[in-house]
Amino acid sequence: MTAGVVEPDTELDRRRLASLHARESEAFAASRPRSRALADRSRGSLLGGVPMTWMLRWAGPHPLFLAEAHGARVADVDGHEYVDLCLGDTGAMAGHSPEPLVRAIAARAAAGITAMLPTEDAAWAGEELARRFGLPLWQFTLSATDANRFAIRLARAVTGRPKILVFNGCYHGTVDETFATLRPDGTVGVRDGNVGPPVDPALTTKVVELDDLAGLEAALAPGDVACVLAEPALTNIGIVLPQPGFHEALRELTRASGTLLVLDETHTFSAGPGGYTAAHGLRPDVLTIGKAIGGGVPVGAFGVGEELAARALGQREADYEDVGGVGGTLAGNALSLAAVRATLGEVLTDDAFARMTELGGRLADGTAQAIDGAGVPWHVTRLGARSEYRFQPEPPRNGGESALAGDEELERFLHLYALNRGVLITPFHNMALVCPATTEADVDLHAEVLAAALGELA
Ligand SMILES: Cc1ncc(COP(=O)(O)O)c(C=O)c1O
């Protein structure tokens, strides 16, 4: 997701940036007539000309239309090939259409896709998630958003408390309670741009900065917070790593106040086979995840401990079987569980993570070298197979600080420049991710292109 534009880098020659951007936009349009024709046509039948409006987020005068994607490569309808470091904003962290996944999907598609009945794959997937993340009992949804939504409902139901707490700058999918932001005066407000909030988020949500442990303690003290919902490291306002001791304190404070701790591993899964949670020995009450676990097939999941599960299912007044608000007709469908089994069992394996993590180091180092070479005061942050550069010299300590480094104009130019030279990075800020099929040459190309862009801007 996007950071607010707050303080553009004043050192930058903005006129030069604008003229380079115009040059890149022209080059983009001139060499992509088929994408442009499809964009024109789609405006007649699709809201905003795309199947989901956030596809408008890509840099360039119109969206690229996808022809094919294999492994770490994407090809557009005009025949251009790209090294894909966006990977569907993590949905394709397993790489595009890896062979074991294609095989499993084809077999399952030919043998029943959805029947509202469990399959053996579901049992396997639950066992594997338990092995990786340490929580024994799992449920499946169609998205990470739904996993978060249901985790919040469950937390409210078992604690009998009305509110949740999130960290400033968070993103957890389109979950109403999480579109809350910390205003400069310390009060909670609606996050900029939120479309049709149902109620004032201050009614449902408390917000604190990631490094504000005293604020966290004070917010939990009244005992009205059902759960803290947190990414183990923020990834949607740039990557913001927690300060040493943060997770220990978060666990202690939540436990002491009877607040459940929900960790959202949807993006931080890049930290290892069991995400940041396993890599750092964290002990959440609930863990949510989505995107990558199905290799691109829509699926999300949440895991809980035995005791919490017993408390939830032991509540006679809470209806988990029909229209109680937790569910989805296609949730847990056979196809998505076959996809999870193939993805976790054969593609995003422990060995694959070891390689991806090493390559993630090369990606981050190359990016840092390009930045150092250009002498710009930026930094790079790393989260296993993922890394990100930000337009500020030091890593931020919290979401508010990270938002100050937002520079939409610069960001879009850099994304477009890379795109025109065969490199896709996530359209939300400057995040890049590797998959099992990514090569050293692929990550080196990212660094070369960044160095070239900075050279032109200098
Ligand atoms: C941390 C985190 N959680 C949840 C989500 C929601 O995922 P989805 O849109 O697939 O439901 C996202 C999406 O970017 C995310 O970054």
The ligand as an SDF file (V2000), in Angstrom:
LIG
                    3D

 16 16  0  0  0  0  0  0  0  0999 V2000
    0.0820   -7.6450    5.8980 C   0  0  0  0  0  0  0  0  0  0  0  0
   -1.0950   -7.8510    5.0110 C   0  0  0  0  0  0  0  0  0  0  0  0
   -2.1590   -8.4890    5.4860 N   0  0  0  0  0  0  0  0  0  0  0  0
   -3.2380   -8.7040    4.7310 C   0  0  0  0  0  0  0  0  0  0  0  0
   -3.2950   -8.2690    3.4310 C   0  0  0  0  0  0  0  0  0  0  0  0
   -4.5150   -8.5240    2.6080 C   0  0  0  0  0  0  0  0  0  0  0  0
   -4.2950   -9.4630    1.6370 O   0  0  0  0  0  0  0  0  0  0  0  0
   -5.4520   -9.7540    0.5930 P   0  0  0  0  0  0  0  0  0  0  0  0
   -5.6410   -8.4760   -0.1600 O   0  0  0  0  0  0  0  0  0  0  0  0
   -4.9050  -10.8460   -0.2560 O   0  0  0  0  0  0  0  0  0  0  0  0
   -6.6620  -10.1330    1.3480 O   0  0  0  0  0  0  0  0  0  0  0  0
   -2.2130   -7.5930    2.8900 C   0  0  0  0  0  0  0  0  0  0  0  0
   -2.2310   -7.0970    1.5050 C   0  0  0  0  0  0  0  0  0  0  0  0
   -1.3840   -6.3950    1.0290 O   0  0  0  0  0  0  0  0  0  0  0  0
   -1.0830   -7.3790    3.7090 C   0  0  0  0  0  0  0  0  0  0  0  0
   -0.0110   -6.7290    3.2450 O   0  0  0  0  0  0  0  0  0  0  0  0
  1  2  1  0
  2  3  1  0
  2 15  2  0
  3  4  2  0
  4  5  1  0
  5  6  1  0
  5 12  2  0
  6  7  1  0
  7  8  1  0
  8  9  2  0
  8 10  1  0
  8 11  1  0
 12 13  1  0
 12 15  1  0
 13 14  2  0
 15 16  1  0
M  END
$$$$
